[in-house]
Amino acid sequence: MRISKKLFLLLLVLLVAIFFGLIKGAVNIPLGELLLNENRIILNLRLLRVITAILVGMGLAVSGITLQAILKNPLAEPYLLGISSGAGLGTVMGIMFGLSRFYTPLAAFMGALLSIAIVYYLALENGRISDKSLILSGVIVSIILSAIIVFLISISANSAIHEISWWLWGGLQVNDWRLIFMVSVLVIAGITAIYFFSQDLNAIAAGEEEALHLGIEAQKIKKILILISALITASLICICGIIGFVGLIVPHAMRLLVGYNHKTLIPLTCIGASIFVLACDILARTLFSPVEIPIGVITAIVGAPIFMVLLKKSNRH
């Protein structure tokens, strides 16, 4: 099937997912009734939720694609490299120090930078980044920072800290258009920047010798792309919490569908990841309605078995 047909089908499925994302919830409301004045508040909240789901899907999946390409490791994703936990710690500390939610992206980004700096330092071998050490260091740092987050929440007297315990498993209930706008700018700018490195990603994924032959400074590009991925992830963490596996399983599914050329893979993955997160959010809201399941639980249930299969395959090579 040609790429244009796959793009059309993905866009069609995305529209269907958006439609169900608007009408489904604790109470199912037909679209016609949702547009009535008395339901405008519900429409506004659900529209914000749909936009958040799309941003989360695009940002985490493209970050996953980037990290998997530059590290040449199919298991790489923001959560495994400690970026998510670092951003999470920054968010929790920002709330503890009284920052408003509008400024928490900055705290989240600083936390992500700190975690990346630690992981980067641990992974350095003779002045170069060791791909295997980077993954291992990321897992260790992620575990430590996650433990610190739980510890801070446990001992804090700040009621706001306890109210965001849901955030450890992710949630898309954002009720601030200004915050969504700011995060949208950061995420879209980051994805656009990564897209401009598409050809570099193709070369680096093929091997650093190939990249060097083409005049690409692989180590420099790696640093830039890791930083951009950290910015995207940090921006999303502050509004939706820690949502794992999106950056791991969606890129693999999309490679099977559209191939390995990042110039095509990145934009189509944005659509596929949006569909995936929207579908997971609809399940989170409706499976045990009116009780809502954290979306991170749904992505983990779907993603964990796939992760185990990938892990077994990588161990065979």
N, C-alpha and C positions, 0 to 999 in steps of 0.2 A: 504494500500500500504506500502511495506517495506521501511525502511529508505534509503536503497541503491538505490532503484528506484526513490525515491523523490530527492535524491542527484544528480542522473544522469539527471533527468528532469530539475532541477534547473541549473545545469552546462550547459545544452543544451540551455536553455533560456538565460543564461548569455552570451554565445557565440553569440547568435543572437543579443542581445542588444549591445554588443561590436561592431559587424559588422555594425549595423545601426548607432551607435555612431560615427563611422569613416566616413561613406559615407554621412550622413545627416548633413545639415547646412544651412547657408544662400544660398549656392549653393550646390546642390546635385552632388556628383562626384562618379561615379562607382569605385569600389575598384581597378580594373585594371588600370584605368587612374590615380588613387591616388598614385599608386606605381611608376609612371613615374618620371624621374628626375625633370621635371619642376613643379611637384606638391609636391615635398618632404617637402617643408616648411609647406604646408597645412596639410600634413600627420603628420608631427611632432607636430603641434599645436593641432590637433584633438586627437592624441595619448596621449599627455599630459592631455588633457581634460578628456579622458576616464579613465586614471589612477587616476586623481583627483576625479572623480565621484565614482570610486570603493573605494578609501580611505575614502571619506566622508561617503558613505553608511555604510561601515564596522565599522568605528570608532564611528559614532553617534548611530548606532543601538545597538552595543555591550555596549556602555555606558548606553543607555536606559535600556537594559536588566538588567545590573548590578544594577542600581539605583532602578528599580522596584522591584528587588528581595530583596535587603537589606533593603529597606524601606517598603516593602510589600504594595506598593501603585501603582495601574495600571496607574496613571497619572504622575508618576515621569519620568523625562527626563532632559538632561543637560540644556535645555533652561529654564525650569520651576524652576530649582534650582539656577539660577543666574550664572551658570558657563559660559554660552555663552556670556552673557552681560559683565561679568568681563573680559573674554578673549578679547572681542571686545574693551572694554575701554583701556586695556593694549596695544592693537594694534594701536588704534588711538593716544594714548599718545606717543608710540614709534615712530610713523611717525612724530608727532609734534616736537619731540626732535631730529629728523634727523637720526633715525636708518634705515639701509638698510633693504629690505624685507627679506634678509637672516637671520637677527637677530631678526626679529619681533616675531618668535615663543617664544623666551625667554620673551619678553615683554607681549605677550599674556598669557603665563603661569603664570607670576607674577600677572597679573590682575585676572586670574581665581583663583589663590591661595588666593588673597585678598578677592574676593567675597565669596569663600568657608569658609574662616575664619570668615567673618561677619555672614554668614548664620548659621554656626556651633555654634557661640557664642549665637546668638539669639534663637537657637533651644535647647540649653542645659537646662535640667531640672533635678536638683539634681545630676549633674555629668553624666547624660545619655542623649543620643540624642533622642528627641521626634520626631517620624516619622512625625506626623501631623504638628508639629511646624516647622519642617525642610522644608516641602513643602510650607507652608504659608510664612515663612521667605524668601525662595528662590524667590517666586513670587514678594514679596515686594522689595527685593534687585534688582531683575531683572528689575523691572519698574524704580527704581531710577537710576541704572547704564545706562539703555537705554536712559533715559532723559538726563543724563550727556553727553553721546556720541553725541546725536543730538545737544546739546548746544555747545559742543566744535567744532563740524563741522561748526555750524552756525557762530561762532565768529572768527574762525581761519582765519588768512591771508595766511596760508600755502596752496598753490594751490594743493599740493598732497592730502591734507585732503579732499578738495572738489571733487577731481577726484575719491575718493573711496566711494562716496555716494551710488554707486551701491551696495556696500558691506553690507549695512544695510539689504538688501534683498537677499544677496547671489549671488555668481557667480563662475563659474569654469574655467574662462579663465586665467590659470597660465602658464607663458611662461618661467619658469626657472627650468631646470632639477635638478640643485643643491638643490633648495628649496624643490622640490618634493621628492628628495631622502632623505633629512633630515627629512621631515615630515613623509615619509613612514617608516623610521626606528623607529621613536617615536610611531607612531600609531600601527604598527605591533608588536613592543615590548610590548606595553600596552595591546593589545588584547591577546597576548600570555600569559602575566602575569595573566590576568583575567581568561583565560581558565584553568590555573593551580589551580584556586580557584573554579572550577566548582562544586566539591562535597560540598565545604563549602557553596556556593550559594544555592545549593539544600537544605541543612540543615537549613540555615538561613531563606529561603523562607517558610519552613515548620513551623518555629517558633523558637524563641530564646531559649526556654526551651529544644526543641529537639536538637538544636545546642550545648547547654551546656552539655546535656546528652552524646553527642558524643565527648566531650572534645574540642569543638571549641569556641574560645574567640570571640564571635559575635561582641562586641564593637570594638575590635582591628581590626578585619577583615573589618568592615564597614569603619573605618578611612582609611585603606590602599586602599580599592576599590574606595572610593570617590576621593582620591588623584590621583589614576591611571586614573579614568574617567575624572578628571579635566585636566590631562596632555594630554590625547587623544583629548578632546574637544578643548583645547587651541591651540594645534598644528594645528588642522583643521580650526579653526576660522581665524587664521592669513592668510590663503591662500584662503579661500572661503567665508568668511563673516559669517553672522548669517543665518543658514538654520534650520528652526524649523520643528517639527513634525516627522522627520525621526526616531529619537530615541523613539518616542511615538507609532506610528502606526505599524511600521515594526515588532518590537518584538511581538506585539499582534497577528498579522497575522501569524507569524512563529510559535507561540505556538499552534495555531489552527491546523497548518500543521504537526508539528513534535513533539508536546508535551512539557512538562515542564522540562525535564532533561537537565540541562545546558551543560553537556558534549556533547550532540547532538545539542542542541539548538543554542549554540554560533557559531560553524562553519557553520551550514546551514543558520543562520541568516546573516552571512557575505555575503553569495552568494545572498540571497533574497534581502538584503538591497542594494547591488551593482546593481542588476537589477532595483530596484525601482528608485534609484537616476539617473541611466543612462536613464531610460524611461522619468523621469521628465525633464532631461536636453535636451533630443531630442525634447520634446514638447516645452520647453522654446525657443529652436532655430528655430523651424519650424512652430509653430502655426501662427505667424504673420510675417514670413520671408519677408524682410531681417531684420526687427526689432526683437531684442532679448528681451525676458521677463526674469527678474531675476528669477533664479530657486527657490528661497524662496517663490515667489508668487505661483508657481505651487504646491510646497509641502504644502503650507498653504491652498490652495483651496481644495486639496485632504484631507489634515489632519484635518482641522478645523471641518468639519461635524462629522468625526469619534471621535474627541476629545469631542465634545458635547454629543455624544451618551454614551461614557465612563463616562463622568461626571455625566450624569443623572443616570446611573447604579450604580455608586459609592455612590451617594446620597441616593439611596434606601436601602443601606446596613447599 
